[in-house]
Amino acid sequence: MYRINPATGIVTDLAEVPILSGYSYTYGAVYFDLSSRFYVSANQTGTIFVIQSVQDLNVNDPMDSNLFAYGPSSSSNDGARCPTAPVPQEICDNGIDDDGDGLIDCDDPSCSGVMGCPELEASSGNEGGLESNNRLSQKINQRNYQRSKNNYVFNKENAKVLERAASYSVKTRASGFDLVNFMPIDILSETVAIEPTPQDLLNITNATEILSVDYYRNNERVAALMILKTENGTYEHTKYICNRLLGAELLSVSTIEINGQNFIKSIIKNPDGQIEFVLSLSARLTNQEANFSIESHWNLDRYEDDTTFYNFQIWSNSIDDLYALSTEVLRLIEVQRPIIDYNLSTPPPVFVKKGKYSNGVLSIELVNSNNSTILHLDGGVSKTETSDIEYISMDKPLSNEFLSSHSIDTGFIFDIGFRISNGTNDTPDDLFISDGPWGIDDFASSANVLSFKITPTDEG
């Protein structure tokens, strides 16, 4: 940080800003508020940082700096603010959304590092990669049931450690690729890469090959990356589709700039309180397999049909680690074949933050980031595992509130998949939820199943 004397033009180097140390982002928009806080935006990630009481700083004074907000990326920006205009600040322990961004207390990035707001480990690649869709809900529930029944727990102490080989970042001579050719190693500082690949996904999804890595720093998992090869379209599961109806929350959706391209990044709060930064992309060979084309969409139906994809799901408890891993993934793809084009979607401006289904009613909290005036819903409901899908459609008015609650009467269901939009061509939001896992244990010698009937639920 530098101070410039407007009368003399003398420039004084105060010190390095601690929260920015070690990064090489382009910092575009900067501005002050009424209380002499100085705000700085990183163009690539959209992260806004704050430095407290800059008017009191002298050379080499300790600086109080922290995260402030996560916004969209921007390749060209500037910042200004009226000198008397206050910026609302989040109070981290009162249970109130003080600054009006829809995030409360420890969910707000400005509370990071505050005592009582601990950073939790990122989830494992052994657990991820399996958020249900309609076609596979029963198989997925069965897989989860079997894991629970057998008390399956991944043990990282017995897992393989991946190290950078001599072939790392080297173009393969053969026409095919091994998934490890695209896996970043030694990119995150002071981390160890452990392989927790969930091979049981191959039995129930459209993936034909799979490789996942958990990244540990100081024995804590800070990120995970899953690569899946599919041969009939993109991988059918994304980390944000149905978790929001099973206790997770989608805190934010915006963009992150990598290689001059705006990818969608989302911030998810898992049911156990973990906050993760998530990015998904897929690569397909094109131009007679001489090049790669990159696709990244919020909605699965936007991807190219009937083609082979290399799918990447990346998540971390740090936006900076997410940026580093995603950048390296694209570089490793480029090593194998030049990337000829990008086909990317914009984030949905209206999306479900969280929801739940209970006794025939779907309750959702909706984020309306662009003052949309209407909510349009299309969906399909199954009353049982074997019944036909019943289609529903409805419109509901929206206020200009950033966050609002809505109830949708669905009746008793086995599963529901639905899409919400704001009635324009903006990216819609998709969600899916199915009934909990269950099964029949008929292995006992005395077991004899005489009848098996599936009927709709008719009471709570």
ZATI-94958 format. One record per atom (N, C-alpha, C): x, y, z; residue in one letter. Coordinates in steps of 0.001 Angstrom, whole numbers, plus 500000, padded with zeros to 6 digits. Example, Ala and Ser with C-alpha at 12.3 -4.5 7.8 and 13.67 -1.06 7.14 Angstrom:
<rs>
513190494310507800a/512300495500507800a/513200496700507800a/512850497750507080s/513670498940507140s/512900500030507870s/
</rs>
This chain:
<rs>
500843498812500000m/500000500000500000m/500883501244500000m/500470502214499192y/501237503449499072y/500346504639499432y/500982505636500033r/500286506896500297r/500909507972499411r/500043508723498723i/500507509794497836i/500098511143498432i/501055512014498624n/500774513369499097n/500348514205497897n/499075514641497845p/498594515359496657p/499259516719496474p/499813517273497532a/500441518601497421a/501850518502496861a/502584517452497282t/503988517356496882t/504258516253495869t/503303515302495741g/503509514171494850g/504405513103495420g/504818513255496686i/505693512262497310i/504909510964497562i/505491509831497162v/504874508522497343v/505581507795498477v/504798507342499477t/505356506629500623t/504882505184500605t/505845504249500642d/505537502820500695d/505246502464502149d/503963502174502473l/503583501893503862l/503983500473504266l/503583499469503466a/503928498067503750a/503095497185502839a/503402495888502836e/502583494923502098e/501286494675502861e/500182494590502144v/498889494312502763v/498812492822503090v/498655492440504359p/498730491016504733p/497744490122503985p/496512490563503831i/495490489705503227i/495758489474501744i/496583490330501123l/496894490188499699l/498228489503499456l/498942489179500514s/500289488628500389s/500273487285499657s/501165487149498701g/501331485883498001g/500492485726496765g/499598486667496474y/498730486552495301y/499206487488494198y/498823487161492964s/499233487974491821s/498028488397490996s/496904488620491667y/495717489087490963y/495907490522490469y/495062490902489520t/494973492306489131t/493935492972490021t/494315494038490699y/493398494733491600y/492871495975490891y/491562495964490585g/490954497038489811g/490286498073490677g/489017497849490983a/488238498839491720a/488740498990493152a/488963500228493577v/489275500546494971v/488450501767495373v/488066501827496647y/487305502986497123y/487336503016498638y/486997504182499193f/486934504386500636f/485478504472501082f/485248504282502396d/483937504595502949d/484075505697503992d/482981506010504631l/482919507114505576l/483881506925506744l/484145505669507110s/484993505375508271s/486450505129507887s/486846505570506712s/488231505465506226s/488682504020506041s/487727503130505802r/488105501785505371r/488420501849503878r/489398501073503458f/489826501052502064f/489476499690501474f/488684499660500387y/488205498425499776y/488939498187498458y/489337496936498227v/490119496565497058v/489489495318496427v/489275495344495109s/488652494225494411s/489667493504493536s/489707492159493651a/490550491334492780a/489754490991491525a/490266491396490380n/489496491249489142n/489158489801488822n/490123488882488961q/489913487511488510q/488882486768489351q/488920486932490653t/488031486160491532t/486790486935491960t/486816488266491860g/485710489076492350g/485747489318493843g/486779488816494531t/486885489001495971t/487155490473496301t/486434490984497287i/486663492343497770i/487307492249499152i/488415492936499310f/489150492965500573f/488962494333501221f/489129494380502544v/489004495643503257v/490229495849504151v/490714497084504205i/491828497475505073i/491303498558506003i/491441498357507295q/490834499241508282q/491726500452508565q/491087501599508803s/491735502807509343s/493020503173508615s/492943503272507310v/494162503540506540v/494723504939506818v/493863505871507280q/494364507226507518q/495341507283508687q/495323506255509529d/496201506248510707d/497501505476510478d/497672504885509305l/498842504023509076l/500113504839508852l/501176504373509455n/502514504881509190n/503361503766508598n/504559504080508148v/505415503098507499v/505642501896508414v/505384500705507865n/505598499410508538n/504696499195509746n/503635500014509895d/502628499720510919d/501915498416510570d/501509497624511573p/500694496437511272p/499353496865510658p/498902496130509651m/497644496454508974m/496568495469509384m/495373495984509628d/494192495168509897d/493458494987508579d/493646493835507937s/493029493579506634s/492293492244506663s/491252492143505840n/490433490935505867n/489630490850504574n/488965489699504358l/487967489586503305l/486777490477503645l/486063490907502612f/484841491665502857f/483639491058502131f/483810490700500864a/482685490154500104a/483220489371498911a/482349488496498366y/482671487767497138y/481736488253496041y/482278488938495062g/481480489438493965g/481850488765492664g/481327489267491539p/481675488707490235p/483042489172489783p/483664488378488924s/484942488784488342s/484713489928487362s/485787490633487041s/485694491750486100s/487048491953485455s/487072492013484136s/488342492202483436s/488742493665483367s/487788494562483585s/488088495998483527s/487122496725484431s/487617497350485493n/486704498034486410n/487416499163487133n/486647499972487798d/487170501038488634d/486177501220489767d/486556501975490795g/485671502128491951g/485622503553492444g/484461503951492945a/484301505273493561a/483113505207494502a/483121506060495508r/482010506104496454r/481938507494497051r/480717507945497301c/480557509263497922c/481278509282499265c/482025510343499564p/482865510345500769p/482088510231502073p/480794510579502059t/480011510500503303t/479110509274503343t/479209508398502355a/478311507241502293a/478859506088503118a/478117505596504105p/478590504450504899p/478426503141504132p/479226502157504475v/479090500798503944v/478650499912505101v/477475499278505020p/477020498415506122p/478041497325506426p/478246497057507705q/479206496047508155q/478470494919508863q/478912493695508627e/478308492529509275e/478828492393510698e/477914492267511661i/478263491918513035i/478190490398513138i/479249489771513610c/479426488339513408c/478799487446514471c/478054487987515392d/477521487126516461d/476118487503516902d/475343488196516019n/474008488622516463n/472871487937515722n/473177487022514806g/472133486296514101g/471337487133513125g/471877488278512693i/471167489192511805i/472013489441510564i/471352489599509428d/472039489984508197d/472216491496508205d/473280491962508825d/473461493392509045d/473748494170507764d/474449493547506804d/474839494288505604d/473969493989504388d/472901493186504588g/471903493008503542g/472328492172502353g/473339491309502515d/473781490486501388d/473243489063501446d/472304488804502373g/471717487481502500g/472532486503503314g/473677486947503862l/474562486078504635l/474610486552506074l/474520485621506999i/474409485952508412i/475628485445509174i/476186486296510007d/477279485935510924d/478411485217510184d/478757484000510592c/479939483319510064c/479815482943508591c/478599482971508024d/478461482719506591d/478987483885505770d/479068485059506374d/479522486253505674d/481042486246505593d/481624486465504410p/483087486424504298p/483799487445505171p/483147488547505506s/483797489553506338s/484024489048507758s/483409487907508110c/483604487325509433c/484688486241509428c/485337486033508301s/486394485029508249s/487539485435509165s/488063484462509874g/489157484742510800g/488707485264512142g/487404485527512292v/486888486008513566v/486755484835514523v/487125485044515769m/487003483982516759m/485550483516516831m/485348482228516832g/483998481676516829g/483526481324515441g/484312481680514414c/484000481325513031c/485146480490512462c/485280479255512900p/486422478441512468p/486287478015511019p/487428477816510342e/487433477248509001e/487404475730509110e/486467475115508370l/486315473670508413l/486951473044507181l/487236471745507278e/487802471020506149e/486823471005504978e/487375470976503771a/486565470726502592a/486124469260502600a/485016468957501922s/484551467584501860s/485445466766500940s/485380465461501066s/486272464561500336s/485713464217498966s/486618463957498016g/486204463453496725g/485585462077496812g/485837461357497897n/485220460051498081n/483726460163498343n/483291461333498833e/481877461552499141e/481149462270498018e/481882463007497179g/481262463873496188g/480939463163494899g/480496463979493939g/480242463477492605g/478939462749492431g/478024462843493392l/476809462033493319l/475627462803493880l/475155463771493127e/473935464463493488e/472871464025492490e/471766463574492975s/470851462750492198s/470140463509491079s/469758462739490029n/468775463210489065n/467673462167488993n/466641462449488208n/465477461573488228n/465814460147487790n/466607460001486746r/466829458680486170r/467567457741487106r/468365458298488007l/469244457458488812l/468950457523490308l/467850458139490700s/467636458364492128s/467587457071492925s/466947456021492379q/466848454774493122q/468218454104493264q/469020454126492184k/470347453517492260k/471239454259493253k/471116455573493253i/471942456372494157i/471543456124495604i/470236456088495857n/469783455784497210n/470263454403497645n/470256453444496728q/470718452101497063q/472208452121497401q/473010452880496617r/474448452980496902r/474678453587498267r/473974454658498599n/474133455288499910n/473688454348501027n/472623453586500759y/472138452619501737y/473190451552502019y/473826451051500966q/474841450018501145q/476045450555501905q/476456451794501623r/477565452388502375r/477216452496503858r/475995452927504129s/475583453063505530s/475467451704506200s/474897450757505496k/474697449415506047k/476026448753506388k/477031448972505534n/478335448341505744n/479287449201506571n/478760450325507112n/479576451242507928n/480836451682507186n/480674451983505886y/481826452348505071y/482341453732505458y/483627453856505725v/484279455124506003v/485622455118505280v/485892456161504496f/487167456257503798f/488283456547504797f/489367455781504706n/490517455933505601n/491698456470504792n/492015457732504968k/493075458342504174k/494451457772504527k/494583457195505713e/495889456646506099e/496303455479505207e/495321454798504628n/495620453661503761n/495538454017502278n/495316455291501973a/495107455706500592a/496433456007499898a/496378455995498582k/497556456259497763k/497879457750497757k/499158458071497869v/499627459444497753v/500078459675496316v/499530460698495664l/499918461027494298l/501044462051494321l/502115461758493593e/503245462663493497e/503476463024492037e/504094464176491811r/504340464614490446r/505364463692489785r/504951463089488661a/505822462172487932a/506563462924486832a/507526462230486205a/508292462842485121a/507405463178483931a/506292462457483799s/505369462682482684s/504386463816482950s/504487464449484139y/503558465533484466y/503714466683483467y/502601467156482966s/502567468288482033s/503326467995480744s/503295466718480325v/503913466312479071v/502825465759478159v/502835466159476902k/501828465702475959k/501987464215475686k/500868463489475734t/500915462053475464t/500997461807473967t/501670460738473601r/501810460403472186r/500575459702471644r/499886458950472493a/498704458204472060a/497508459134471915a/496479458633471227s/495280459443471014s/494440459562472276s/494547458549473177g/493778458610474414g/494549459278475526g/493848459573476611f/494468460228477755f/494166459428479008f/495105459411479932d/494828458939481283d/494346460132482098d/493402459888482994l/492849460996483778l/493926461703484592l/494948460953484977v/496008461557485775v/496753462640484991v/496667462601483642n/497300463643482833n/496710465017483099n/495484465057483638f/494798466331483869f/494748466712485351f/495377465917486211m/495241466141487656m/496363467035488176m/496032468212488750p/497066469102489303p/497767468478490512p/499079468523490503i/499895468027491607i/500925469106491956i/501144469335493242d/502111470326493735d/501783471738493260d/500498472036493132i/500075473384492737i/499711474212493963i/499064473593494924l/498723474285496173l/499902474152497130l/500317475246497702s/501503475240498556s/501302474360499779s/502344473623500111e/502415472818501331e/501265471823501453e/500889471217500321t/499806470238500363t/500296468866499923t/499579467843500374v/499793466457499971v/498529466001499253v/498699465286498129a/497565464817497330a/497282463352497648a/496090463080498183i/495664461731498548i/494554461299497593i/494621460059497104e/493594459574496181e/492485458817496918e/491243459375496918p/490114458686497551p/489062458241496532p/489453457919495307t/488523457709494196t/487368456769494577t/486116457229494447p/484943456388494747p/484566455520493551p/485160454351493453q/484943453496492287q/483492453024492172q/482738453065493262d/481353452589493185d/480471453502492343d/480954454684491967l/480185455540491058l/480081454938489663l/481069454118489280l/481075453567487935l/479904452613487711l/479373452042488777n/478291451068488642n/476929451723488443n/476793452992488789i/475450453583488808i/475344454908488074i/476442455437487557t/476396456698486823t/476828456474485382t/476850457558484604n/477298457449483219n/478794457653483080n/479544457660484188a/481002457765484130a/481614456418483773a/482601456442482880t/483316455213482506t/484700455149483135t/485244456276483532e/486506456330484268e/486382457433485312e/487095457277486415i/487011458265487479i/488326458321488243i/488717459523488628l/489886459734489475l/489616460953490329l/489867460840491624s/489685461992492507s/490881462132493428s/491118463366493864v/492230463678494748v/491736464621495840v/492133464344497076d/491945465267498197d/493283465937498487d/493266467234498678y/494489467979498970y/494514468343500452y/495558467915501149y/495689468142502589y/496823469118502857y/496552470067503728r/497570471013504197r/497560470966505724r/498705470676506301n/498789470535507763n/497762469536508280n/497612468442507527n/496737467331507893n/495251467691507860n/494905468818507226e/493506469199507059e/493186469276505567e/492049468721505198r/491660468710503786r/491187470115503377r/491853470691502384v/491541472065501973v/490884472117500603v/490954471037499834a/490365471056498495a/490214469633497995a/489413469484496959a/489257468184496303a/488986468425494824a/489385467459494011l/489167467558492573l/488802466182492044l/487725466133491282m/487249464870490728m/487196464990489209m/487801464016488514i/487772463952487054i/487004462704486657i/486043462859485752l/485229461732485308l/485129461763483790l/485395460634483169k/485214460511481732k/483836459930481446k/483117460552480532t/481809460058480112t/481806459968478594t/481042459036478053e/481088458784476620e/479756459044475921e/478766459515476643n/477463459763476022n/476881461096476485n/477728462087476626g/477287463376477140g/478012463701478426g/477695464842478991t/478383465278480205t/477985464433481412t/478780464504482463y/478453463805483706y/477167464382484284y/476303463506484788e/474928463889485081e/474706464442486489e/475776464719487208h/475604465165488587h/476470466392488847h/475910467375489464t/476663468562489844t/476481468809491329t/477431469460491922k/477491469565493373k/476383470439493954k/475755471261493111y/474803472236493639y/473338471911493327y/473050470847492549i/471685470642492075i/470727470281493211i/470997469204493949c/469978468771494908c/470388468925496360c/471639469210496643n/472056469331498044n/471292470408498791n/470809471424498075r/470093472526498736r/468773472082499358r/468243470954498919l/467006470439499495l/467291469343500512l/468571469146500845l/468960468123501814l/469804468715502930l/469595470000503209g/470275470624504334g/471393471563503964g/471843471553502709a/472895472470502277a/472287473807501861a/473151474824501715e/472714476144501275e/473631476636500161e/473035477279499176l/473796477947498127l/473896479419498515l/475064479820499018l/475212481158499565l/475377482203498480l/476022481846497386s/476333482842496362s/476602482157495038s/476248482834493948v/476583482396492594v/477082483618491837v/478291483550491308s/478842484663490540s/479886484113489583s/480808484942489134t/481784484498488139t/483199484585488677t/484076483793488066i/485499483834488338i/486200483805486983i/487174484689486784e/487822484814485478e/489100483980485428e/489131483050484480i/490304482202484268i/490618482212482776i/491844482488482427n/492254482576481018n/491388483555480231n/490964484624480884g/490139485623480216g/488703485196480002g/488279484064480603q/486918483541480452q/486211483543481795q/484912483872481789n/484131483944483020n/483406482628483285n/483923481862484238f/483287480632484690f/482373480931485874f/481374480084486060i/480492480216487214i/481175479633488440i/481227480405489513k/481670479867490801k/480494479966491762k/480342478979492578s/479287478990493595s/479902478759494962s/479248479284495968i/479675479086497353i/478578478290498052i/478941477116498553i/477985476194499149i/478301476010500624i/477276476029501435k/477412475685502845k/476801474309503052k/477639473332503394n/477168471967503586n/476422471833504916n/475650470761505070p/474877470603506312p/475719470621507583p/476991470207507500d/477840470212508690d/478518471554508928d/478184472573508127g/478753473901508311g/479932474217507426g/480441473227506680q/481541473483505748q/481097474487504686q/481951475446504391i/481705476369503284i/482718476071502199i/482220475800500994e/483082475388499891e/482843476271498666e/483927476542497962f/483885477254496690f/483960476210495588f/483036476277494634v/482838475179493696v/482882475689492262v/483533474924491392l/483556475209489958l/483517473886489207l/482735473837488122s/482652472644487283s/482888473032485833s/483597472183485109l/483787472393483674l/483985471046483002l/483766471022481699s/483932469793480924s/484688470114479644s/485517469153479209a/486316469320477997a/485974468194477024a/485763468542475762r/485496467539474729r/486409467783473535r/486833466698472905l/487667466797471717l/486834467274470531l/487437468120469714t/486746468659468547t/487754468846467429t/487280469281466262n/488163469534465125n/488983468290464802n/488248467160464651q/488866465856464373q/489909465488465432q/489557465779466683e/490348465454467873e/491684466194467927e/491781467276467177a/493009468072467214a/492975469121468312a/491774469410468824n/491621470462469822n/490646470042470898n/490653470800471993f/489642470675473028f/488709471873472971f/487452471630473253s/486460472679473473s/486008472589474922s/485949473721475599i/485582473765477019i/484139474232477161i/483375473492477951e/482001473887478268e/481826473961479780e/481033474928480212s/480672475033481629s/479323475713481722s/478338474986482256h/476968475491482317h/476356475171483676h/475395475984484071w/474623475711485282w/473624474591485025w/473084474521483807n/472048473547483455n/472639472454482584n/472399471200482946l/472993470075482229l/472526469993480785l/471308470466480488d/470806470353479122d/471463471331478152d/472362472178478647r/473082473093477769r/474338472445477164r/474735471296477688y/475944470646477183y/475658469911475871y/476708469729475084e/476622468974473846e/476177467542474146e/475298466994473298d/474795465630473488d/475704464606472818d/475624463369473308d/476197462200472628d/477655462396472223d/478447462863473136t/479867463026472864t/480660462685474119t/481942462413473958t/482802462081475088t/483273463353475774t/483161463383477086f/483586464532477883f/484592464076478947f/485529464947479246y/486325464860480463y/485779465926481399y/485175465475482514n/484436466366483407n/485252466632484661n/485265467880485087f/486060468299486234f/485158468968487256f/485145468427488472q/484462469058489594q/485521469444490617q/485587470737490923i/486650471282491758i/486014472033492909i/486468471749494128w/485951472518495260w/487035472689496322w/486910473769497096s/487937474111498083s/487305474966499168s/487967475023500326n/487499475942501370n/488133477318501213n/488830477551500102s/489455478847499810s/489240479181498344s/488778480390498057i/488570480788496673i/489897480861495925i/490971481176496634d/492278481280495987d/492794479912495572d/492583478874496396d/492962477516496011d/492088477023494854d/490806477396494862l/489929477040493745l/490458477648492445l/490853478899492507y/491380479581491321y/492663478895490842y/493553478553491759a/494823477925491386a/494595476558490742a/493713475735491320l/493450474409490767l/492781474506489399l/491813475398489268s/491087475533488002s/492013476029486902s/492878476972487241t/493832477483486258t/494771476382485785t/495240475531486709e/496140474446486341e/495418473379485528e/494148473103485838v/493386472141485046v/493336472576483587v/493014473843483354l/492943474335481982l/494320474303481309l/495367474567482071r/496710474505481488r/497059473077481089r/496722472097481939l/497021470700481632l/496199470197480446l/494969470686480318i/494165470357479132i/494851470908477884i/495323472134477985e/495987472801476859e/497277472071476463e/497943471461477429v/499150470692477119v/498826469539476179v/497712468862476408q/497356467694475600q/496814468085474225q/495974469094474172r/495448469604472905r/495129471084473093r/495444471929472109p/495091473349472242p/493590473533472414p/493202474432473316i/491790474756473512i/491374475724472418i/490368475317471621i/489994476103470465i/488853477078470768i/487996476723471734d/486927477655472086d/486348477327473455d/485577478285473967y/484894478164475252y/483399478402475029y/482570477557475608n/481117477732475579n/480641477752477027n/480433478947477563l/480150479126478986l/478815479818479181l/478142479486480268s/476873480127480631s/477086481154481730s/476121482040481861t/476124483023482942t/475445482438484174t/475700482969485367p/475044482468486582p/473555482808486582p/472741482012487269p/471323482350487396p/471133483553488323p/470400484595487912p/470186485743488786p/469159485477489881p/468284484495489647v/467300484073490645v/467560482603490947v/467830482281492215f/468157480899492548f/467677480569493961f/467528479279494207v/467114478793495520v/468334478728496432v/468272479439497538k/469361479384498511k/469311478082499296k/468138477720499766k/467964476457500479k/466490476111500469k/466193474883500826g/464797474459500858g/464639473142501581g/463396472751501744k/463107471447502334k/461726471002501894k/461533469691501897y/460226469107501589y/459707468421502834y/458458468686503174s/457847468055504348s/456340468028504193s/455770466830504352n/454318466658504390n/453601467328503224n/454123467110502021g/453433467587500839g/453686469029500473g/454619469680501152v/454904471093500873v/456399471273500662v/456772471934499577l/458152472293499291l/458352473750499683l/459219473984500662s/459498475338501150s/460886475749500687s/460985476928500070i/462273477381499546i/462542478819499961i/463834479134500127e/464290480507500271e/464926480915498955e/464459482015498396l/464848482417497057l/465690483680497092l/466810483669496370v/467640484856496194v/467263485511494866v/466934486792494910n/466560487561493722n/467579488680493574n/468635488428492796s/469770489346492756s/469600490491491761s/468562490431490913n/468408491483489904n/467011492091489870n/466299492019491002n/464964492628491129n/463968492077490112n/464036490778489832s/463038490155488960s/461665490237489614s/460622490274488795t/459265490487489308t/458401489235489266t/458902488150488644i/458089486939488534i/458962485705488711i/458381484694489333l/459009483387489491l/458190482385488691l/458829481748487707h/458169480722486911h/458776479372487253h/457923478397487528l/458385477062487931l/457802476015486999l/458665475148486481d/458265473951485746d/458910472762486422d/458143471675486590g/458717470524487263g/457999469238486952g/458611468145487415g/458020466834487295g/458015466130488639g/456874465559489016v/456705464920490315v/456375463448490120v/457049462582490891s/456709461160490926s/456151460834492315s/454993460190492346k/454372459847493629k/455025458621494262k/455534457714493421t/456258456542493914t/457444456288492987t/458246455289493330e/459396454932492520e/458998454426491139e/457796453906490997t/457378453270489747t/456300454040489003t/455798455123489564s/454694455846488939s/455190456774487837s/454269457162486957d/454602458110485899d/454836459497486488d/455606460303485746i/455889461671486172i/454680462555485893i/454292463331486883e/453226464321486728e/453871465701486607e/453530466425485560y/454174467709485298y/453384468848485938y/454125469786486524i/453508470941487159i/454121472213486588i/453363473290486597s/453842474583486118s/453067475668486848s/453769476709487258m/453097477798487975m/453922479071487901m/453259480200488107d/453904481499488207d/453562482121489550d/454562482773490154k/454353483468491417k/455003484848491305k/454356485886491827p/454981487220491788p/456153487300492765p/457150488103492417l/458305488336493270l/458350489800493671l/458690490040494923s/458942491402495375s/460380491755495029s/460776492957495331n/462162493351495052n/463094493011496200n/462623492168497135e/463476491734498240e/464578490815497722e/465774490983498272f/466896490142497879f/466650488691498269f/466067488456499434l/465810487104499940l/464352487001500355l/463652485987499859s/462239485798500187s/461939484315500330s/460848484006501038s/460440482618501297s/459164482301500519s/459089481053500013h/457944480627499218h/457605479184499565h/456309478849499482s/455831477489499712s/455106477002498465s/455382475750498088i/454786475156496898i/454119473855497315i/452811473760497111d/452073472551497457d/452282471506496367d/453010470451496692t/453284469386495724t/452479468121496006t/451892468029497194g/451331466758497619g/452441465811498032g/452081464626498504f/453089463654498933f/453779463063497708f/455107462989497760i/455881462619496580i/456989461639496950i/457502460956495918f/458751460203496053f/459925461077495631f/459766461780494503d/460815462711494108d/460226463843493276d/461009464903493136i/460605466050492326i/461855466692491733i/461781467012490478g/462799467811489818g/462132469025489229g/462729470201489393f/462059471395488883f/463067472460488481f/462601473372487653r/463394474490487149r/462642475778487453r/463377476761487984i/462775478066488220i/463498479098487356i/462736480069486883s/463306481136486070s/462574482428486385s/463079483517485850n/462447484813486077n/461670485282484864n/461309484336483981g/460481484678482839g/461227485341481704g/462571485354481753t/463380485946480692t/464330484893480148t/465285485306479363n/466276484376478818n/467473484184479738n/467412484711480959d/468490484507481909d/468598483026482263d/469775482611482730t/470002481219483135t/469016480824484234t/468271479729484071p/467375479255485134p/468132478444486171p/467447478115487244d/468023477301488314d/467311475958488338d/468063474862488522d/467517473505488543d/467753472866489906d/466764472105490377l/466903471376491635l/466225470024491525l/466670469091492383f/466072467763492420f/466197467209493830f/465158466494494272i/465221465790495556i/464452464483495425i/464984463417496039s/464281462142496068s/464156461676497504s/463274460701497699d/463031460144499025d/464320459528499569d/464378459325500877g/465569458786501521g/465835457342501148g/467063456866501366p/467416455491501016p/466699454479501901p/466349453359501308w/465751452265502056w/466078450972501310w/465852449856501937g/466128448579501275g/465565447420502077g/465627446251501474i/465161445019502113i/466352444086502285i/466554443598503477d/467632442659503751d/467030441257503791d/467207440517502701d/466603439184502625d/467652438081502588d/468825438364503209f/469896437380503173f/469771436334504275f/469004436644505302a/468852435661506381a/468178434397505845a/468606433263506336s/468079431989505821s/466582431845506069s/466077432527507088s/464653432415507404s/463797433424506662s/464425434339505888a/463659435381505211a/462944434810503997a/461699435218503816n/460905434786502675n/459935435904502317n/460270436680501289v/459428437809500883v/458264437276500061v/457064437371500611l/455875436861499937l/455193437919499097l/455365439197499488s/454671440259498774s/455497441535498847s/455486442292497767f/456219443564497733f/455374444556496946f/454821445549497627k/453952446525496979k/454514447931497196k/454383448749496170i/454782450151496262i/453533451000496069i/453199451795497075t/451996452633497026t/452359454072497416t/451601455026496943p/451885456431497292p/451659456696498773p/452446457628499305t/452222458096500666t/450926458913500701t/450108458687501717d/448869459464501809d/448713460178503144d/449794460138503966e/449735460871505216e/451154461176505674e/451324462230506516g/452646462624506954g/453202461703508008g/
</rs>
